[in-house]
Amino acid sequence: MAKKQSDWQADPKQIARVVNGQHDDPFAILGLHESDGQWIARALVPHAQWTEVRTLDGKSLGKLEKRDDAGFFEGRVAIDRFQPVIYHAGNEGGEWDVVDPYSFGPVLGPMDDYYIGEGSHLRLFDKMGAHFMTFEGVEGTHFAVWAPNAQRVSVVGSFNDWDGRRHVMRLRKEIGIWEIFLPGVQPGAQYKYEIIGKAGNLLPLKADPYAQQSELRPRTASVVADPTPFAWTDDAYMEARKSRDYRREPMSVYEVHLGSWRKRPDGGFLSYDQLAEQLVPYAADMGFTHIELLPITEHPYDPSWGYQPTGLYAPTARFGDPAGFARFVDAAHNAGLGIILDWVPAHFPTDEHGLANFDGTALYEHADPRQGYHPDWNTAIYNFGRKEVSSFLTNNALYWLEKFHIDGLRVDAVASMLYLDYSRQPGQWVPNKHGGNENIEAIAFLQRVNAETYGQHPGTFTAAEESTSWPGVTAPTYAKGLGFGFKWNMGFMNDTLRYMQREPIHRRFHHHDLSFGLLYAFSENFTLPLSHDEVVHGKGSLLAKMPGDDWQKFANLRAYYAFMWGYPGKKLLFMGQEFAQREEWNEAQALDWWLLDAPSHEGVRRLVSDLNTVYRELPALHGRDCEPEGFEWIIANDHANSVLAWVRKAPDAAPVVVITNLTPVPREKYRLPMPAAGRWIERINTDAGWYAGSNTGNQGVVNATEGNEFGYPATAEIVLPPLSTLILQFEPG
């Protein structure tokens, strides 16, 4: 007896759920389904009056019956196996083809489920998000997104009229990931995710957390990225990088905000390619070893400077596409420059298209505002204890290092991650399981990121912006340290800037501000930062902080820079300070490059360039930056004259002596203990006329004679110019 037609037809209630976008598993209804040896095809093709099923090569398999005016079609087809099919549809306006996404199997496999579920997957950037590919013989894009508490997730975009009913995704229930392969979706397509929460509420459209490209603000859609592999030309640089020990190499970092370093004549942003043509040769010519970029991950708000990112995997569209950013990095490497990215895993903004309340629940953040809300920045704090969140961020770090050949990651706001009571009053935070204020989950996350970074990408490094005395920031993870390569020395920056802002007549009473830092200078691997944070929010530029008239301001600044370059630790200087920008930084304006027409500003630029040259050329100045063997005081307590002097040393290298006189009084025949008798070359004199100084000095040479009443090997009588620093290199006889 023949079966009734209704035995294989979809239930009208199920059809209604599909056409209304309420079905949580459309793969159970749409696509091809076998019933008693026969195959049934079901499709949702809006606007179609009729639909025919065809194979990929155009063979007709049968026409479908329209079951719902919204475009639901169904019927038997002459096919003997599950395979991708095409719906050839038409109406009064014409005909078109739709490759059925529901006739494709899943792209993710059981091993993905296993490693994702375990939290150990280290290739999530190849699996999650949008990836253009050829799958089962058809070109299209695979989408995958984590939303375990959603009732339904759809991909919507320019390819389906932003209609959430059209492409509801398949749920992999054990790991909470929704996926679908959409035939025909090409690179460049804009998309978001339409999510219905578990209570049945429609959420704001969400950008893809793993999107590798985004629209230019104020638009917020994700973009299917071009998968064409980039043709790197930095092989020699990358091979040499593997064996570098940055602790014992020169590292002079030029910190840059790409949007305001320079502008186009019309006030617009330079492109990544223009920055490769202008910024890269400038930084190389200045002698810097690295360019550090304020965050270039996608962010909606320019005045956040990138520190509130919504697209951690996408280079910002402000300056071009991802390939353009790769060309910028490639150009830097070919010029011998490393690229460091500011990376922000501490918090994220609550813009409705971003991660906040992603699937209708606190998914990436803590639900408890005492743990999940940051009062200083009005942002959400990641739930570092959730394995999916830890994996999302860890994979992001590895993504930048692998896909864009990034040399280092400077991790922002580490202190806010380490302390549960950071910027909170009693009662506003939740203690850890031991009753303490340490964020145990964030500590474990940072250790994981650092271990994976150094393990997966030899020759790269991480640096922590950590403003407290947390122990072991740069100790290895196997020794229970956090595992960073470097830590920003905020104490050095605060103490020395406080000292330099004082009138010279008062400095004798605050001598310890310059000498105290040597008590802890080797407790971590330090970078000395004069960063963007010191020249914004009413703080003025570095030049503006210096006391005295204009001549004294410049002399103070030059002396301070040479003091810093002679001090143990890696160097970092924010853009514009290398030529003594007068105004504090404004991200909406280009730097005041016209100032270089003035000799005093050009003199500072020349000094910074020469400091970088000397720092790179003399191993004594960099070979033991992070080890106490590389430093020895000569004069630490001449408070009355505000003079300090020390020796920098490294194995098999000529010693270097640094002397600084931080009063406007020139000192003739200043008696100075020396580490060796003989001829010392004046490599840097910040008072030289070349730098727009008064040209007081020692004619380029200092001669030290044997013997010293305090037990030093030798003594020299030298001229100390006013408000100056000298760097002397020993010339063996």
C-alpha positions in Angstrom: 0.0 0.0 0.0 1.4 3.4 -1.0 2.3 5.8 1.7 0.4 9.0 2.0 2.2 12.2 0.8 2.0 13.5 4.4 4.3 10.7 5.6 7.4 12.3 4.1 6.3 15.9 4.0 7.5 18.3 6.8 5.0 19.1 9.6 3.4 22.5 8.9 4.4 23.5 12.5 8.0 22.8 11.6 7.7 24.7 8.4 6.3 27.7 10.3 9.2 27.6 12.7 11.7 27.6 9.8 10.1 30.4 7.8 9.7 32.5 11.0 13.4 31.9 11.9 12.5 30.1 15.1 13.9 26.6 14.4 16.9 25.7 16.5 18.1 22.9 14.1 17.2 23.7 10.5 19.6 20.9 9.4 16.9 18.5 10.6 14.4 20.0 8.2 16.2 21.7 5.3 18.5 20.1 2.8 18.4 16.4 1.7 16.8 13.7 3.8 16.4 10.0 3.1 13.0 8.4 3.7 12.5 4.7 2.9 15.0 4.7 0.2 13.8 7.9 -1.4 15.4 11.4 -1.1 13.5 14.5 -0.2 14.7 18.0 -0.7 13.5 21.0 1.4 14.6 24.6 0.8 13.9 28.1 2.0 14.2 30.3 -1.1 12.6 33.7 -0.4 10.9 35.5 -3.4 10.9 32.3 -5.5 7.7 31.3 -7.2 9.1 27.9 -8.3 12.2 25.9 -7.5 14.0 23.0 -9.2 16.7 20.8 -7.7 19.8 20.3 -9.8 23.3 18.7 -9.3 26.3 20.9 -9.3 26.9 20.2 -13.0 23.3 21.3 -13.9 21.4 17.9 -14.1 17.8 18.2 -13.1 16.8 16.1 -10.1 13.1 17.2 -9.8 10.9 20.2 -9.1 9.7 21.1 -5.6 6.3 22.0 -4.3 5.8 25.4 -2.7 4.6 24.7 0.9 4.7 28.2 2.3 4.4 31.7 0.6 7.6 32.7 2.5 9.5 30.5 0.1 9.5 27.0 1.7 9.7 24.3 -1.0 9.7 20.5 -0.7 9.6 17.5 -2.9 11.1 14.1 -3.9 14.3 14.2 -6.0 16.0 11.6 -8.2 19.2 11.2 -6.3 20.9 8.1 -4.8 23.2 9.7 -2.2 23.7 12.8 0.0 25.6 15.4 -2.0 25.6 19.2 -2.5 22.8 20.4 -4.8 21.6 23.6 -6.4 18.2 25.2 -6.3 17.4 26.7 -9.6 14.6 29.2 -8.7 12.6 31.9 -10.5 9.8 34.4 -10.4 8.4 37.0 -12.7 11.6 39.0 -12.5 14.0 36.2 -13.6 15.8 33.1 -12.6 18.7 32.4 -10.3 20.7 29.6 -8.7 21.2 28.9 -4.9 23.6 26.3 -3.8 22.0 24.6 -0.8 24.0 25.1 2.4 22.1 22.4 4.1 23.3 19.8 1.7 26.8 20.1 3.1 28.2 18.3 6.0 30.1 19.9 8.9 33.6 21.4 8.5 34.7 21.0 12.1 35.5 17.5 13.1 35.6 15.3 16.3 39.3 16.3 17.0 38.3 19.9 16.9 35.5 19.1 19.4 38.0 17.3 21.6 40.7 20.0 21.8 38.2 22.8 21.9 36.3 21.1 24.7 39.6 20.5 26.5 40.6 24.2 26.1 43.9 23.2 24.4 43.2 24.0 20.8 46.0 26.3 19.5 44.7 26.7 15.9 41.3 28.3 16.7 42.0 31.1 14.3 42.0 28.5 11.5 38.7 27.1 12.6 36.6 29.8 14.2 35.2 32.9 12.4 34.8 33.1 8.7 37.1 31.2 6.3 36.8 31.2 2.5 37.5 27.7 1.2 36.6 25.0 -1.3 34.5 22.4 0.5 33.1 19.3 -1.1 34.0 20.7 -4.4 32.3 24.1 -3.9 33.7 27.5 -3.1 32.2 29.3 -0.2 32.8 30.5 3.3 32.7 28.5 6.6 31.4 30.3 9.6 31.8 29.2 13.2 31.0 31.0 16.4 30.8 30.1 20.1 27.4 30.8 21.6 26.5 27.9 23.9 23.5 29.5 25.5 21.8 30.7 22.3 18.5 29.3 21.2 19.4 30.0 17.6 22.3 31.6 15.7 22.2 32.7 12.0 24.8 34.3 9.7 23.3 37.4 8.2 25.0 39.6 5.7 25.1 41.3 2.3 24.7 37.8 0.7 21.2 37.1 2.2 19.6 40.5 2.7 20.5 40.3 6.4 17.7 37.8 6.8 18.2 35.7 9.9 15.8 33.0 8.6 17.9 32.1 5.7 21.1 30.7 7.1 20.5 29.3 10.6 23.6 27.5 11.8 24.3 23.9 13.0 24.9 23.6 16.7 27.7 21.3 18.0 26.1 20.8 21.3 29.0 19.4 23.3 31.1 22.5 22.7 28.5 25.2 22.1 29.8 26.1 18.7 27.5 26.9 15.8 28.8 26.4 12.3 27.6 26.5 8.6 29.3 26.4 5.2 27.7 29.0 2.9 28.4 28.3 -0.8 29.2 31.3 -3.0 30.0 33.7 -0.2 33.2 35.4 -1.3 36.0 37.4 0.4 34.9 40.9 1.0 31.3 40.0 2.1 30.0 41.8 5.2 28.4 39.7 7.9 27.3 39.5 11.5 25.6 36.9 13.7 21.9 37.1 14.5 21.4 35.5 17.9 18.2 34.5 19.7 18.9 34.1 23.5 17.7 31.1 25.4 14.6 33.1 26.6 13.6 33.6 22.9 14.7 37.3 22.8 16.4 38.6 19.7 19.8 40.2 20.6 21.6 43.1 18.8 23.5 41.8 15.8 27.0 40.7 16.8 30.3 41.1 15.0 32.4 38.0 14.8 34.8 37.6 17.7 37.3 35.8 15.4 36.8 38.1 12.4 40.1 38.7 10.6 38.8 41.8 8.9 36.2 44.5 9.8 34.4 47.4 8.3 35.8 50.9 8.7 34.1 52.7 11.6 31.4 53.8 12.2 30.2 50.7 10.4 30.7 47.6 12.6 30.2 44.5 10.4 32.8 41.8 10.1 34.3 41.1 6.7 35.2 37.7 5.1 39.0 38.0 4.7 40.9 37.2 1.6 42.7 33.9 2.4 45.5 34.4 -0.2 48.8 33.7 1.6 51.0 36.7 1.9 54.3 36.6 0.0 56.7 37.4 2.8 60.2 38.6 1.9 61.7 38.6 5.4 63.1 35.1 5.6 66.6 36.2 6.5 65.2 38.4 9.3 62.9 35.7 10.7 65.7 33.1 10.6 68.1 35.4 12.5 65.4 36.3 15.0 65.2 32.8 16.3 68.5 32.9 18.0 68.3 36.4 19.6 68.5 36.9 23.3 66.9 40.4 23.6 68.0 40.8 27.2 71.6 41.1 25.9 70.9 43.0 22.7 70.2 46.7 22.1 66.5 47.4 22.2 65.4 51.0 21.5 61.7 51.2 20.9 59.8 54.0 19.0 56.2 54.0 20.3 53.8 55.1 17.6 50.1 55.9 17.2 49.6 55.2 13.5 46.7 57.6 13.2 48.5 60.7 14.3 52.2 60.2 13.5 51.6 62.0 10.2 48.4 62.8 8.3 47.6 63.1 4.6 47.3 66.7 3.3 43.5 66.4 3.5 43.8 65.4 7.2 43.0 61.7 6.5 45.0 58.7 7.8 48.1 57.4 6.0 47.6 53.9 4.7 49.7 50.9 5.9 51.6 51.2 2.6 52.3 54.9 3.1 53.4 54.2 6.6 55.7 51.5 5.3 57.2 54.2 2.9 57.5 57.0 5.5 57.5 55.6 9.1 59.7 52.6 8.5 62.7 54.4 6.9 62.4 57.3 9.5 62.5 54.9 12.5 65.4 53.0 10.9 67.3 56.2 10.1 66.8 57.3 13.7 68.5 54.1 14.8 65.6 52.5 16.7 65.5 48.7 16.8 61.7 48.4 17.1 58.5 50.2 16.4 55.8 49.7 19.0 52.3 50.3 17.8 49.5 51.5 20.0 46.7 48.9 19.6 45.8 48.4 15.9 43.1 45.8 16.6 39.8 47.0 15.4 38.1 49.5 17.7 35.0 51.7 17.2 36.2 54.9 19.0 39.2 56.9 17.9 39.9 58.6 21.3 40.3 55.2 22.9 43.6 55.0 20.9 42.8 51.3 20.3 42.7 50.3 24.0 39.0 49.3 23.8 39.1 46.8 21.0 36.0 45.0 19.5 37.9 43.0 16.9 41.0 41.4 18.4 41.8 39.4 15.3 41.3 42.2 12.8 43.9 44.9 11.9 42.0 48.1 12.0 40.5 49.2 8.6 41.5 52.8 9.3 44.7 52.2 7.4 43.8 49.5 4.9 43.2 45.8 4.7 45.1 43.0 6.5 47.5 42.5 3.5 48.4 46.1 3.8 49.4 45.6 7.4 51.4 42.5 6.4 53.3 44.7 3.9 54.0 47.2 6.6 55.5 44.5 8.9 57.4 43.0 6.0 58.9 46.4 5.1 59.9 47.0 8.7 61.7 43.6 8.9 63.5 44.3 5.6 64.7 47.6 7.2 66.0 45.7 10.3 63.1 46.9 12.5 61.0 44.7 14.8 57.3 45.4 15.3 55.8 45.2 18.8 52.0 45.3 19.2 50.2 46.8 22.2 47.9 43.9 23.1 44.8 44.3 25.3 43.6 41.1 27.0 42.6 42.8 30.3 39.2 44.1 29.3 36.8 44.9 26.4 34.2 47.6 25.7 30.5 47.0 26.1 29.5 48.2 22.6 26.4 46.2 21.6 28.0 44.6 18.6 30.9 43.4 20.6 31.6 40.6 23.1 29.4 41.8 26.0 26.4 39.6 26.7 27.3 37.8 23.5 24.7 35.1 23.5 22.4 36.7 25.9 24.5 35.7 28.9 27.8 36.8 30.4 29.9 34.6 28.1 33.3 36.3 27.8 32.9 38.4 30.9 32.1 37.6 34.6 28.4 37.9 35.4 29.2 39.4 38.8 30.1 43.1 38.3 32.5 42.9 41.2 34.6 40.6 38.9 33.3 41.5 35.4 33.1 45.3 35.3 36.0 47.7 35.3 35.1 51.0 37.0 38.0 53.0 35.6 37.3 52.4 32.0 33.6 51.4 31.9 34.5 48.1 30.3 33.9 44.4 30.9 36.6 42.1 32.3 37.3 38.8 30.7 36.5 35.6 32.6 40.0 34.2 32.5 39.0 31.1 34.4 36.7 30.0 31.5 38.7 27.7 29.2 37.0 29.0 26.1 37.9 32.6 27.0 41.5 31.7 27.9 41.8 29.9 24.5 40.3 32.8 22.6 42.9 35.2 24.0 45.8 32.8 23.9 45.0 32.0 20.3 44.9 35.7 19.5 48.4 36.2 20.8 49.7 33.3 18.7 47.7 34.6 15.7 49.5 37.9 15.5 52.9 36.3 15.9 52.2 33.7 13.2 50.1 35.4 10.6 51.7 38.8 10.7 55.3 37.9 11.9 55.0 40.2 14.9 58.1 40.3 17.0 56.7 41.2 20.4 53.5 41.8 22.4 53.3 44.6 25.0 50.5 43.5 27.3 48.5 46.4 28.5 47.1 46.9 32.1 48.7 43.8 33.6 48.2 45.1 37.1 44.5 45.4 36.6 44.5 41.7 35.8 46.6 40.5 38.7 44.6 42.1 41.5 41.0 41.4 42.2 40.7 44.6 44.2 42.4 46.8 41.6 40.8 50.3 41.7 38.1 48.9 44.0 37.0 49.8 47.6 36.3 47.2 50.3 33.1 45.3 49.5 33.4 46.0 45.7 35.5 42.9 45.0 35.4 39.1 45.5 38.4 37.5 47.2 40.0 34.4 45.7 39.5 30.9 47.2 42.3 31.5 49.6 40.8 34.8 50.8 43.5 36.9 49.0 43.3 39.7 46.4 45.4 37.8 43.7 43.5 36.9 40.6 44.6 33.3 40.4 42.8 32.7 37.1 44.4 35.7 35.4 47.8 34.6 36.7 47.4 31.2 35.1 46.2 32.8 31.9 49.2 35.1 31.6 51.6 32.2 32.4 49.9 30.2 29.6 50.1 33.0 27.1 53.8 33.5 27.8 54.7 29.8 27.8 52.9 29.3 24.5 54.4 32.5 22.9 58.0 31.5 23.7 57.4 27.8 23.0 55.6 28.3 19.6 57.6 31.3 18.3 61.2 31.4 19.3 62.7 34.8 19.0 59.5 36.7 19.9 59.0 38.3 23.3 56.4 39.8 25.6 56.5 42.9 27.8 54.3 43.7 30.7 52.9 47.1 31.6 52.8 46.3 35.3 52.9 49.2 37.7 53.3 47.4 41.1 55.9 45.4 42.8 54.4 42.1 41.9 57.3 39.6 42.2 58.6 37.5 39.3 56.9 39.3 36.4 59.9 38.3 34.1 60.7 35.1 35.9 60.1 32.0 33.9 56.8 30.1 34.3 58.6 27.0 35.5 59.9 29.0 38.4 56.4 30.2 39.2 57.0 33.6 37.5 54.6 35.2 35.1 57.0 34.4 32.2 57.2 37.9 30.5 60.4 38.8 28.7 60.3 42.4 29.9 58.5 44.7 32.4 58.0 48.4 32.0 59.9 50.2 34.8 57.2 52.6 35.9 59.2 53.4 39.0 62.1 54.7 36.9 59.8 56.8 34.8 58.0 58.3 37.8 61.1 59.0 39.9 63.2 60.5 37.2 60.5 62.6 35.7 59.6 63.9 39.2 63.2 64.9 39.7 63.7 66.5 36.2 60.6 68.7 36.8 62.2 70.3 39.8 64.2 73.5 39.6 67.9 72.6 39.6 68.5 74.6 42.8 66.2 72.1 44.6 67.5 68.9 43.0 70.2 68.4 45.7 67.5 67.6 48.1 66.0 64.9 45.9 69.1 63.1 44.7 67.6 59.8 45.7 65.0 60.0 43.0 67.8 59.3 40.5 69.8 56.8 42.6 67.0 54.8 44.2 66.1 52.8 41.1 69.4 51.0 41.1 68.4 49.2 44.2 65.9 47.2 42.1 67.1 47.7 38.6 68.0 44.1 38.1 65.1 42.4 39.9 63.3 42.2 36.6 64.2 42.5 32.9 63.2 46.2 32.6 62.2 48.5 29.8 62.5 52.2 30.6 59.3 53.8 29.2 58.8 57.4 28.3 55.4 56.5 26.8 52.3 58.1 25.5 50.8 58.0 29.0 53.3 60.7 30.1 52.3 63.3 27.4 48.5 63.3 27.5 45.6 64.4 29.8 47.1 67.7 30.8 50.6 66.3 31.6 52.2 68.3 28.7 55.0 67.1 26.6 58.4 66.0 28.0 59.9 69.4 26.9 57.1 71.2 28.7 57.9 69.3 32.0 61.4 70.7 32.1 62.1 73.8 34.2 63.8 77.0 33.3 63.8 79.2 30.2 63.7 77.7 26.7 67.5 77.0 26.6 67.4 75.3 29.9 64.3 73.2 28.9 66.2 71.8 25.9 69.4 71.3 27.9 67.5 69.4 30.6 65.7 67.2 28.1 68.9 66.4 26.3 70.7 65.5 29.5 67.7 63.4 30.6 67.7 61.4 27.4 71.4 60.6 27.6 71.0 59.7 31.3 68.3 57.2 30.3 70.2 55.8 27.4 73.2 55.2 29.7 71.1 53.7 32.4 70.6 49.9 32.5 67.4 48.7 30.8 65.9 48.8 27.3 64.6 52.1 26.0 61.2 53.3 24.8 60.3 56.8 23.6 56.9 57.9 22.3 56.7 59.6 18.9 57.4 63.3 18.8 59.5 63.3 21.9 62.5 62.5 19.7 62.4 66.1 18.4 61.0 67.7 21.6 57.3 68.2 20.6 56.1 71.2 22.5 52.4 70.4 22.8 51.1 67.4 24.5 50.0 64.6 22.2 46.5 64.9 20.5 45.4 61.7 18.6 43.3 63.9 16.3 46.3 65.8 14.9 49.6 65.0 13.3 52.9 65.7 15.1 54.4 69.2 14.7 57.0 68.2 12.2 57.6 71.8 11.2 59.4 72.2 14.6 62.4 70.5 13.0 63.2 73.8 11.2 64.3 75.2 14.5 67.9 74.2 15.5 67.0 73.4 19.1 64.4 70.8 18.0 66.6 69.4 15.3 69.4 69.2 17.9 67.2 66.9 20.1 66.5 64.7 17.0 70.2 64.4 16.2 70.9 63.5 19.8 68.3 60.7 20.0 69.7 59.4 16.7 73.2 59.5 18.0 72.2 57.9 21.3 70.7 55.0 19.4 73.8 54.6 17.4 76.1 54.6 20.4 73.7 52.3 22.3 73.8 49.8 19.4 77.6 50.1 18.8 78.8 49.7 22.3 78.1 46.3 23.9 78.9 47.8 27.3 75.7 49.9 27.0 73.4 46.9 26.2 75.1 43.6 26.7 74.2 43.5 30.4 71.2 45.7 30.5 69.3 43.3 32.8 72.2 42.0 35.0 74.0 43.7 37.9 77.4 42.7 36.5 76.9 45.4 33.8 76.7 48.3 36.2 79.0 50.0 38.8 78.6 53.3 40.6 81.5 55.8 40.4 79.7 58.7 42.0 76.3 58.1 43.6 76.2 60.7 46.4 77.3 64.1 45.1 74.1 65.7 46.2 75.6 69.2 46.4 76.5 69.3 42.8 73.6 67.1 41.5 76.2 64.9 39.7 76.1 61.1 39.2 78.5 58.8 37.3 78.6 55.1 36.7 80.3 52.5 34.6 78.6 50.2 32.1 80.3 46.9 31.3 79.9 43.7 29.3 82.2 40.8 28.7 84.9 41.3 26.1 83.9 44.9 25.6 85.5 48.3 26.4 83.9 49.9 29.5 81.7 53.0 29.2 81.4 55.8 31.7 78.3 57.9 32.0 78.4 61.3 33.9 75.5 63.6 34.3 75.5 67.2 35.7 71.9 68.3 36.4 72.6 71.9 37.4 73.1 74.8 35.0 76.6 75.3 36.5 79.6 74.3 34.3 82.2 72.5 36.4 85.8 72.8 35.4 88.3 70.1 36.5 85.7 68.0 38.1 87.7 65.1 39.8 86.2 61.8 38.7 87.3 58.2 39.7 87.7 56.1 36.5 87.7 52.3 35.9 90.9 52.4 33.8 93.8 54.7 33.0 94.2 55.9 29.5 92.3 57.6 26.7 88.5 58.0 26.9 86.5 59.2 23.8 83.6 61.6 24.4 81.0 59.7 22.3 78.1 61.8 23.6 78.2 65.3 25.0 74.6 66.6 25.2 75.9 70.2 25.4 77.6 69.9 21.9 76.8 72.6 19.4 75.7 69.8 17.1 72.7 69.4 19.4 72.2 73.2 19.8 74.1 73.2 23.1 76.7 75.7 24.4 79.6 73.6 23.1 81.3 73.3 26.5 83.3 70.1 26.9 86.5 68.2 26.8 87.5 68.6 23.1 86.3 65.1 22.5 88.8 63.3 24.7 89.4 62.7 28.4 92.7 61.3 29.7 92.6 59.3 32.9 95.8 58.8 35.0 96.6 55.8 37.2 95.8 56.0 40.9 93.0 57.2 43.1 92.8 58.0 46.8 89.6 56.0 47.1 90.9 52.8 45.6 89.7 53.2 42.0 92.2 52.3 39.2 92.4 55.8 37.8 91.4 59.4 38.0 90.4 62.1 35.5 89.8 65.8 35.7 87.0 66.7 33.3 84.8 69.5 32.3 81.1 69.0 33.1 79.0 71.2 30.9 75.9 72.7 32.4 72.7 70.5 32.4 74.5 67.8 30.5 75.3 64.1 30.2 78.6 62.7 28.9 79.1 59.2 27.6 82.8 58.2 27.5 84.1 55.1 25.7 87.4 53.6 26.8 90.0 53.4 24.0 92.4 50.6 24.8 96.1 51.4 24.2 
